[in-house]
Amino acid sequence: KEKENKVLEILEKYSDGIIVKSELDDAGARVLYN
């Protein structure tokens, strides 16, 4: 049970990182295209 919680925590951090990265990519693309 503890192990599952750890995995979920890691996945949450990982998906947060992906979301931040894609937002940065979007912002960077906007700067490049304008």
PQR file of N, CA, C, O and H, with PARSE charges and radii, in Angstrom:
ATOM      1  N   LYS A   1       0.838  -1.211   0.000 -0.4000 1.5000
ATOM      2  CA  LYS A   1       0.000   0.000   0.000 -0.0000 2.0000
ATOM      3  C   LYS A   1       0.871   1.259   0.000  0.5500 1.7000
ATOM      4  O   LYS A   1       0.609   2.203  -0.746 -0.5500 1.4000
ATOM      5  N   GLU A   2       1.894   1.265   0.832 -0.4000 1.5000
ATOM      6  CA  GLU A   2       2.776   2.439   0.864 -0.0000 2.0000
ATOM      7  C   GLU A   2       3.451   2.651  -0.487  0.5500 1.7000
ATOM      8  O   GLU A   2       3.620   3.779  -0.951 -0.5500 1.4000
ATOM      9  H   GLU A   2       2.106   0.499   1.438  0.4000 1.0000
ATOM     10  N   LYS A   3       3.831   1.537  -1.102 -0.4000 1.5000
ATOM     11  CA  LYS A   3       4.526   1.629  -2.386 -0.0000 2.0000
ATOM     12  C   LYS A   3       3.628   2.290  -3.434  0.5500 1.7000
ATOM     13  O   LYS A   3       4.093   3.103  -4.233 -0.5500 1.4000
ATOM     14  H   LYS A   3       3.694   0.621  -0.726  0.4000 1.0000
ATOM     15  N   GLU A   4       2.353   1.941  -3.426 -0.4000 1.5000
ATOM     16  CA  GLU A   4       1.417   2.544  -4.382 -0.0000 2.0000
ATOM     17  C   GLU A   4       1.348   4.053  -4.198  0.5500 1.7000
ATOM     18  O   GLU A   4       1.344   4.802  -5.176 -0.5500 1.4000
ATOM     19  H   GLU A   4       1.975   1.280  -2.778  0.4000 1.0000
ATOM     20  N   ASN A   5       1.293   4.499  -2.954 -0.4000 1.5000
ATOM     21  CA  ASN A   5       1.231   5.937  -2.688 -0.0000 2.0000
ATOM     22  C   ASN A   5       2.467   6.641  -3.241  0.5500 1.7000
ATOM     23  O   ASN A   5       2.379   7.737  -3.794 -0.5500 1.4000
ATOM     24  H   ASN A   5       1.296   3.891  -2.160  0.4000 1.0000
ATOM     25  N   LYS A   6       3.616   5.994  -3.082 -0.4000 1.5000
ATOM     26  CA  LYS A   6       4.864   6.571  -3.574 -0.0000 2.0000
ATOM     27  C   LYS A   6       4.808   6.726  -5.092  0.5500 1.7000
ATOM     28  O   LYS A   6       5.191   7.758  -5.642 -0.5500 1.4000
ATOM     29  H   LYS A   6       3.687   5.104  -2.632  0.4000 1.0000
ATOM     30  N   VAL A   7       4.326   5.683  -5.751 -0.4000 1.5000
ATOM     31  CA  VAL A   7       4.227   5.733  -7.218 -0.0000 2.0000
ATOM     32  C   VAL A   7       3.287   6.854  -7.651  0.5500 1.7000
ATOM     33  O   VAL A   7       3.579   7.587  -8.595 -0.5500 1.4000
ATOM     34  H   VAL A   7       4.015   4.844  -5.304  0.4000 1.0000
ATOM     35  N   LEU A   8       2.160   6.982  -6.958 -0.4000 1.5000
ATOM     36  CA  LEU A   8       1.210   8.039  -7.307 -0.0000 2.0000
ATOM     37  C   LEU A   8       1.836   9.417  -7.113  0.5500 1.7000
ATOM     38  O   LEU A   8       1.640  10.314  -7.933 -0.5500 1.4000
ATOM     39  H   LEU A   8       1.922   6.386  -6.191  0.4000 1.0000
ATOM     40  N   GLU A   9       2.583   9.580  -6.036 -0.4000 1.5000
ATOM     41  CA  GLU A   9       3.258  10.868  -5.802 -0.0000 2.0000
ATOM     42  C   GLU A   9       4.204  11.188  -6.948  0.5500 1.7000
ATOM     43  O   GLU A   9       4.226  12.307  -7.460 -0.5500 1.4000
ATOM     44  H   GLU A   9       2.743   8.851  -5.370  0.4000 1.0000
ATOM     45  N   ILE A  10       4.986  10.185  -7.342 -0.4000 1.5000
ATOM     46  CA  ILE A  10       5.957  10.389  -8.423 -0.0000 2.0000
ATOM     47  C   ILE A  10       5.229  10.738  -9.717  0.5500 1.7000
ATOM     48  O   ILE A  10       5.648  11.636 -10.446 -0.5500 1.4000
ATOM     49  H   ILE A  10       4.968   9.277  -6.926  0.4000 1.0000
ATOM     50  N   LEU A  11       4.144  10.029  -9.999 -0.4000 1.5000
ATOM     51  CA  LEU A  11       3.395  10.295 -11.230 -0.0000 2.0000
ATOM     52  C   LEU A  11       2.822  11.708 -11.215  0.5500 1.7000
ATOM     53  O   LEU A  11       2.830  12.395 -12.236 -0.5500 1.4000
ATOM     54  H   LEU A  11       3.804   9.298  -9.407  0.4000 1.0000
ATOM     55  N   GLU A  12       2.325  12.144 -10.056 -0.4000 1.5000
ATOM     56  CA  GLU A  12       1.783  13.500  -9.973 -0.0000 2.0000
ATOM     57  C   GLU A  12       2.865  14.532 -10.255  0.5500 1.7000
ATOM     58  O   GLU A  12       2.650  15.477 -11.015 -0.5500 1.4000
ATOM     59  H   GLU A  12       2.318  11.586  -9.226  0.4000 1.0000
ATOM     60  N   LYS A  13       4.033  14.348  -9.638 -0.4000 1.5000
ATOM     61  CA  LYS A  13       5.135  15.284  -9.879 -0.0000 2.0000
ATOM     62  C   LYS A  13       5.531  15.256 -11.350  0.5500 1.7000
ATOM     63  O   LYS A  13       5.802  16.295 -11.952 -0.5500 1.4000
ATOM     64  H   LYS A  13       4.208  13.581  -9.021  0.4000 1.0000
ATOM     65  N   TYR A  14       5.562  14.047 -11.921 -0.4000 1.5000
ATOM     66  CA  TYR A  14       5.985  13.881 -13.310 -0.0000 2.0000
ATOM     67  C   TYR A  14       5.012  14.580 -14.250  0.5500 1.7000
ATOM     68  O   TYR A  14       5.430  15.304 -15.153 -0.5500 1.4000
ATOM     69  H   TYR A  14       5.342  13.203 -11.432  0.4000 1.0000
ATOM     70  N   SER A  15       3.708  14.365 -14.038 -0.4000 1.5000
ATOM     71  CA  SER A  15       2.728  14.986 -14.924 -0.0000 2.0000
ATOM     72  C   SER A  15       2.732  16.501 -14.741  0.5500 1.7000
ATOM     73  O   SER A  15       2.527  17.233 -15.710 -0.5500 1.4000
ATOM     74  H   SER A  15       3.368  13.777 -13.304  0.4000 1.0000
ATOM     75  N   ASP A  16       2.960  16.989 -13.519 -0.4000 1.5000
ATOM     76  CA  ASP A  16       3.091  18.434 -13.313 -0.0000 2.0000
ATOM     77  C   ASP A  16       4.245  18.968 -14.142  0.5500 1.7000
ATOM     78  O   ASP A  16       4.131  20.017 -14.776 -0.5500 1.4000
ATOM     79  H   ASP A  16       3.127  16.395 -12.732  0.4000 1.0000
ATOM     80  N   GLY A  17       5.358  18.243 -14.135 -0.4000 1.5000
ATOM     81  CA  GLY A  17       6.526  18.660 -14.904 -0.0000 2.0000
ATOM     82  C   GLY A  17       6.225  18.715 -16.386  0.5500 1.7000
ATOM     83  O   GLY A  17       6.666  19.628 -17.084 -0.5500 1.4000
ATOM     84  H   GLY A  17       5.450  17.391 -13.620  0.4000 1.0000
ATOM     85  N   ILE A  18       5.469  17.730 -16.870 -0.4000 1.5000
ATOM     86  CA  ILE A  18       5.123  17.706 -18.292 -0.0000 2.0000
ATOM     87  C   ILE A  18       4.229  18.894 -18.630  0.5500 1.7000
ATOM     88  O   ILE A  18       4.397  19.533 -19.668 -0.5500 1.4000
ATOM     89  H   ILE A  18       5.110  16.989 -16.303  0.4000 1.0000
ATOM     90  N   ILE A  19       3.273  19.184 -17.740 -0.4000 1.5000
ATOM     91  CA  ILE A  19       2.357  20.299 -17.986 -0.0000 2.0000
ATOM     92  C   ILE A  19       3.139  21.609 -18.034  0.5500 1.7000
ATOM     93  O   ILE A  19       2.922  22.431 -18.926 -0.5500 1.4000
ATOM     94  H   ILE A  19       3.137  18.665 -16.897  0.4000 1.0000
ATOM     95  N   VAL A  20       4.043  21.805 -17.085 -0.4000 1.5000
ATOM     96  CA  VAL A  20       4.844  23.028 -17.064 -0.0000 2.0000
ATOM     97  C   VAL A  20       5.668  23.123 -18.340  0.5500 1.7000
ATOM     98  O   VAL A  20       5.750  24.190 -18.948 -0.5500 1.4000
ATOM     99  H   VAL A  20       4.219  21.138 -16.361  0.4000 1.0000
ATOM    100  N   LYS A  21       6.280  22.013 -18.750 -0.4000 1.5000
ATOM    101  CA  LYS A  21       7.119  22.012 -19.936 -0.0000 2.0000
ATOM    102  C   LYS A  21       6.301  22.372 -21.169  0.5500 1.7000
ATOM    103  O   LYS A  21       6.755  23.165 -21.994 -0.5500 1.4000
ATOM    104  H   LYS A  21       6.213  21.146 -18.256  0.4000 1.0000
ATOM    105  N   SER A  22       5.111  21.808 -21.313 -0.4000 1.5000
ATOM    106  CA  SER A  22       4.312  22.090 -22.501 -0.0000 2.0000
ATOM    107  C   SER A  22       3.843  23.541 -22.500  0.5500 1.7000
ATOM    108  O   SER A  22       3.724  24.157 -23.560 -0.5500 1.4000
ATOM    109  H   SER A  22       4.742  21.163 -20.643  0.4000 1.0000
ATOM    110  N   GLU A  23       3.576  24.090 -21.314 -0.4000 1.5000
ATOM    111  CA  GLU A  23       3.194  25.503 -21.253 -0.0000 2.0000
ATOM    112  C   GLU A  23       4.368  26.379 -21.667  0.5500 1.7000
ATOM    113  O   GLU A  23       4.191  27.370 -22.375 -0.5500 1.4000
ATOM    114  H   GLU A  23       3.673  23.590 -20.453  0.4000 1.0000
ATOM    115  N   LEU A  24       5.570  26.011 -21.226 -0.4000 1.5000
ATOM    116  CA  LEU A  24       6.754  26.773 -21.622 -0.0000 2.0000
ATOM    117  C   LEU A  24       6.972  26.654 -23.124  0.5500 1.7000
ATOM    118  O   LEU A  24       7.321  27.636 -23.779 -0.5500 1.4000
ATOM    119  H   LEU A  24       5.715  25.206 -20.651  0.4000 1.0000
ATOM    120  N   ASP A  25       6.769  25.457 -23.677 -0.4000 1.5000
ATOM    121  CA  ASP A  25       6.919  25.260 -25.118 -0.0000 2.0000
ATOM    122  C   ASP A  25       5.934  26.150 -25.872  0.5500 1.7000
ATOM    123  O   ASP A  25       6.293  26.772 -26.872 -0.5500 1.4000
ATOM    124  H   ASP A  25       6.485  24.659 -23.144  0.4000 1.0000
ATOM    125  N   ASP A  26       4.685  26.210 -25.387 -0.4000 1.5000
ATOM    126  CA  ASP A  26       3.675  27.053 -26.033 -0.0000 2.0000
ATOM    127  C   ASP A  26       4.114  28.513 -26.008  0.5500 1.7000
ATOM    128  O   ASP A  26       4.017  29.214 -27.016 -0.5500 1.4000
ATOM    129  H   ASP A  26       4.393  25.705 -24.574  0.4000 1.0000
ATOM    130  N   ALA A  27       4.595  28.967 -24.856 -0.4000 1.5000
ATOM    131  CA  ALA A  27       5.021  30.357 -24.724 -0.0000 2.0000
ATOM    132  C   ALA A  27       6.200  30.624 -25.658  0.5500 1.7000
ATOM    133  O   ALA A  27       6.252  31.662 -26.317 -0.5500 1.4000
ATOM    134  H   ALA A  27       4.674  28.398 -24.038  0.4000 1.0000
ATOM    135  N   GLY A  28       7.136  29.696 -25.711 -0.4000 1.5000
ATOM    136  CA  GLY A  28       8.297  29.854 -26.584 -0.0000 2.0000
ATOM    137  C   GLY A  28       7.889  29.888 -28.046  0.5500 1.7000
ATOM    138  O   GLY A  28       8.428  30.672 -28.827 -0.5500 1.4000
ATOM    139  H   GLY A  28       7.094  28.853 -25.175  0.4000 1.0000
ATOM    140  N   ALA A  29       6.938  29.043 -28.418 -0.4000 1.5000
ATOM    141  CA  ALA A  29       6.473  29.011 -29.807 -0.0000 2.0000
ATOM    142  C   ALA A  29       5.815  30.338 -30.170  0.5500 1.7000
ATOM    143  O   ALA A  29       6.003  30.847 -31.274 -0.5500 1.4000
ATOM    144  H   ALA A  29       6.499  28.406 -27.784  0.4000 1.0000
ATOM    145  N   ARG A  30       5.042  30.898 -29.235 -0.4000 1.5000
ATOM    146  CA  ARG A  30       4.381  32.175 -29.495 -0.0000 2.0000
ATOM    147  C   ARG A  30       5.421  33.263 -29.736  0.5500 1.7000
ATOM    148  O   ARG A  30       5.275  34.087 -30.640 -0.5500 1.4000
ATOM    149  H   ARG A  30       4.889  30.484 -28.338  0.4000 1.0000
ATOM    150  N   VAL A  31       6.471  33.258 -28.920 -0.4000 1.5000
ATOM    151  CA  VAL A  31       7.519  34.273 -29.078 -0.0000 2.0000
ATOM    152  C   VAL A  31       8.190  34.112 -30.439  0.5500 1.7000
ATOM    153  O   VAL A  31       8.460  35.097 -31.127 -0.5500 1.4000
ATOM    154  H   VAL A  31       6.589  32.589 -28.186  0.4000 1.0000
ATOM    155  N   LEU A  32       8.457  32.864 -30.822 -0.4000 1.5000
ATOM    156  CA  LEU A  32       9.144  32.627 -32.094 -0.0000 2.0000
ATOM    157  C   LEU A  32       8.283  33.032 -33.286  0.5500 1.7000
ATOM    158  O   LEU A  32       8.793  33.581 -34.262 -0.5500 1.4000
ATOM    159  H   LEU A  32       8.238  32.064 -30.263  0.4000 1.0000
ATOM    160  N   TYR A  33       6.993  32.767 -33.211 -0.4000 1.5000
ATOM    161  CA  TYR A  33       6.133  33.009 -34.370 -0.0000 2.0000
ATOM    162  C   TYR A  33       5.713  34.462 -34.497  0.5500 1.7000
ATOM    163  O   TYR A  33       5.287  34.883 -35.572 -0.5500 1.4000
ATOM    164  H   TYR A  33       6.578  32.321 -32.417  0.4000 1.0000
ATOM    165  N   ASN A  34       5.824  35.247 -33.414 -0.4000 1.5000
ATOM    166  CA  ASN A  34       5.371  36.638 -33.488 -0.0000 2.0000
ATOM    167  C   ASN A  34       6.460  37.577 -33.964  0.5500 1.7000
ATOM    168  O   ASN A  34       6.230  38.781 -34.078 -0.5500 1.4000
ATOM    169  H   ASN A  34       6.171  34.905 -32.541  0.4000 1.0000
TER
END
